[in-house]
Each structure stands twice: as C-alpha cells, then as structure tokens.
Amino acid sequence: LQDATRAQAMQSFVIGMFEQAGAASPDASLELRRLLATGVERSDRELASQPLARAELLGLGARLRLGLGDHREAASLLDRQAGILASLGGPVPTGLRLESATLRAQSEFLAGDIGACVEGMQSWVPVADQEQARLPAQVAAFQVQLARCHRANGNPRLARRYLESALQVHAGLLGDEVGAVRRLR
C-alpha cells in the first residue's frame, strides 16, 4: 500500500509538471507532445520484454494526453494498453485495471460518449467496492469519474452517491481532504 501510494504521488507530481508546462505557452505544449510521443516509442523499445510496465506507461501517457486535450491520442494509447493487458497470460494488478477503466471512461466522457462512459465503468463497480481499503487512490479516482459520467447522463442521485463515497475514501482512508477537493474539479 505504501509503494502504491508513493507511486501514485510520483505519477501525480509528473502529471502536474506536464500540465503546468503545457499551460505556459503553445510552444511548450508542442514540446510536451513530442516528448510524450518519444517516451512511448522508447518504452516500446526498451520495455518490449516487460508488458506490464509498458501498459502502465501507456496509461500514464494517456492520462497526460487527456490533460493536454489530445483525446484521440489518449484513446489510441488506451487501446494499445488494453491490447497488452488482454495478451498477458497471468493476472493483471487490480489497481492497473481500475486506472485503465477510469482513464477509458474519462476519454469517453471528454469525447461526449456518455453512454459508453457509464456502461464501461458499471462492470467495475463491484471491484472498486471490494478494493476500497487496499487501493483507495484508484477507487476514489474511479468513483469521481463514475460520478461525472452519471451526472452527464442525467442521473444526479448516483453522481452524488459516488462523489460522497470518493470524499469519504479521501478523507478517511487517505487522510487527504485537499486531494478530495482537488479531485472534484
């Protein structure tokens, strides 16, 4: 749990740096996009024998692309990630699967495909409920995105339920009230 929390903090830090740099100027956004494309190519070469690590990096790349507004590129990276995860012979960490489902839903949400956003996440609700104590950061992010999807789909009651649950996860299990507010943006 400590390793997962540390990795999540590092990932959030890197994403924050990219988002701030991308907002600085249009030229910086172009450089970030080039850097991301190069990073994906490099991970394909250097991590060819480590599909799980490559899948995680594709998810990180998709998250960064979503932050830059590159929805198609993010969806493409998520498709590649899904292919890698489907090809793995052994079990895939639940946290990675939840993150992947959350990113896929965020991509669909931003593309305006609200039905797919809700539908894709619905099958993961029991998993998220079961893993709340073990994977609080991933579950809270999942719940916030599911709330956004439900709100956009015209179901404010379910949206409120998932937002309240995400707040409880952040405040209770993570001890992170600031993170809870940040997630609601």
C-alpha positions in Angstrom: 0.0 0.0 0.0 2.9 2.4 0.8 4.6 1.6 -2.5 1.3 2.2 -4.4 0.7 5.4 -2.6 4.3 6.6 -3.3 4.0 5.6 -7.0 0.7 7.4 -7.2 2.2 10.6 -5.6 5.1 10.5 -8.1 2.8 10.0 -11.0 0.6 12.9 -9.9 3.7 15.0 -9.5 4.9 14.3 -13.0 1.5 14.9 -14.4 1.2 18.2 -12.6 4.6 19.3 -14.1 3.4 18.4 -17.6 0.1 20.2 -17.1 1.8 23.4 -15.8 4.4 23.3 -18.5 1.7 22.8 -21.2 -0.3 25.8 -19.9 2.8 28.0 -20.0 2.8 28.6 -23.8 1.7 27.0 -27.0 5.3 26.1 -27.9 5.7 24.3 -24.6 2.6 22.2 -25.5 4.1 21.1 -28.7 7.3 20.2 -27.0 5.4 18.2 -24.4 3.6 16.3 -27.1 6.8 15.5 -28.8 8.3 14.4 -25.5 5.3 12.1 -24.9 5.5 10.5 -28.4 9.2 9.9 -27.9 8.6 8.4 -24.5 6.0 6.0 -25.8 8.4 4.9 -28.6 11.2 4.5 -26.1 9.0 2.4 -23.8 8.1 0.2 -26.8 11.7 -0.5 -27.5 13.2 -0.7 -24.0 10.3 -2.4 -22.3 9.4 -4.9 -25.0 10.0 -7.8 -22.6 8.1 -6.1 -19.8 4.5 -5.8 -21.0 3.1 -4.8 -17.6 5.4 -1.9 -17.2 4.7 -0.9 -20.8 1.0 -1.0 -20.1 1.4 1.2 -17.1 3.4 3.7 -19.1 0.8 3.8 -21.8 -1.8 4.6 -19.1 0.4 7.4 -17.9 0.8 8.7 -21.4 -2.9 8.5 -22.0 -3.5 10.5 -18.7 -1.0 13.1 -19.8 -2.6 13.3 -23.3 -6.0 13.8 -21.8 -4.6 16.6 -19.7 -3.3 18.3 -22.9 -6.7 17.9 -24.6 -5.4 15.2 -27.0 -8.4 12.9 -26.7 -7.9 10.8 -29.8 -4.2 10.2 -29.0 -5.2 9.2 -25.4 -7.8 6.8 -26.8 -5.2 5.3 -29.1 -2.8 4.8 -26.1 -5.6 3.2 -24.1 -6.4 0.9 -27.0 -2.8 -0.2 -27.0 -2.8 -0.7 -23.3 -6.0 -2.8 -23.5 -4.3 -5.0 -26.1 -1.3 -5.5 -23.9 -3.4 -6.3 -20.8 -5.6 -8.7 -22.8 -2.5 -10.6 -24.1 -1.0 -11.1 -20.7 -1.1 -14.7 -19.6 -1.2 -14.1 -15.9 -3.2 -11.9 -13.6 -3.1 -8.1 -14.0 -2.9 -6.0 -10.9 -6.4 -4.7 -10.0 -5.1 -1.2 -9.5 -3.9 -1.1 -13.1 -7.2 -2.4 -14.3 -9.2 0.2 -12.3 -6.9 3.0 -13.5 -7.4 1.8 -17.1 -11.2 1.7 -16.7 -11.1 5.2 -15.2 -9.0 6.6 -18.0 -11.1 5.0 -20.6 -14.2 6.5 -19.1 -12.6 9.9 -18.9 -11.6 9.6 -22.5 -15.2 8.7 -23.5 -16.6 11.4 -21.3 -14.4 14.1 -22.9 -15.3 12.8 -26.3 -19.0 13.2 -25.4 -19.8 9.4 -25.4 -21.5 9.5 -22.1 -23.4 6.2 -22.6 -20.1 4.3 -23.1 -18.6 6.1 -20.1 -21.3 4.8 -17.8 -21.5 1.4 -19.4 -17.8 0.7 -19.3 -17.4 1.6 -15.7 -20.5 -0.2 -14.4 -18.9 -3.7 -14.5 -16.0 -2.4 -12.4 -18.2 -1.0 -9.5 -18.1 -4.3 -7.5 -14.3 -4.5 -7.9 -13.9 -0.9 -6.8 -16.2 -1.5 -3.8 -14.2 -4.6 -2.8 -10.8 -2.9 -3.2 -11.6 0.4 -1.5 -9.4 -0.3 1.6 -6.5 -1.7 -0.4 -6.5 0.7 -3.4 -8.0 3.9 -2.0 -6.5 6.4 -4.5 -7.5 4.3 -7.5 -11.0 3.7 -6.1 -11.5 7.4 -5.3 -10.5 8.4 -8.8 -12.8 5.7 -10.3 -15.7 7.0 -8.2 -15.2 10.6 -9.2 -15.1 9.7 -12.9 -18.2 7.5 -12.5 -20.0 10.4 -10.8 -19.1 12.7 -13.7 -20.5 10.1 -16.1 -23.7 9.7 -14.2 -24.2 13.4 -13.8 -23.7 13.9 -17.6 -26.1 11.0 -18.2 -28.9 12.7 -16.2 -28.6 10.7 -13.0 -27.6 13.2 -10.3 -28.5 10.9 -7.4 -26.0 8.3 -8.4 -23.5 11.0 -9.2 -23.9 12.4 -5.7 -23.6 8.9 -4.1 -20.2 8.3 -5.9 -18.9 11.7 -5.1 -19.7 11.3 -1.4 -18.1 7.9 -1.4 -14.9 9.4 -3.1 -14.8 12.1 -0.5 -15.0 9.5 2.3 -12.2 7.5 0.8 -10.0 10.6 0.5 -10.8 11.9 3.9 -10.9 8.6 5.7 -8.5 6.1 4.2 -6.1 8.5 2.6 -6.3 11.3 5.2 -6.3 13.7 2.3 -9.0 16.3 2.4 -7.1 18.6 0.0 -6.9 15.7 -2.5 -10.6 15.2 -2.2 -11.4 18.8 -3.1 -8.8 18.7 -6.0 -10.5 15.6 -7.4 -13.8 17.3 -7.6 -12.6 19.9 -10.1 
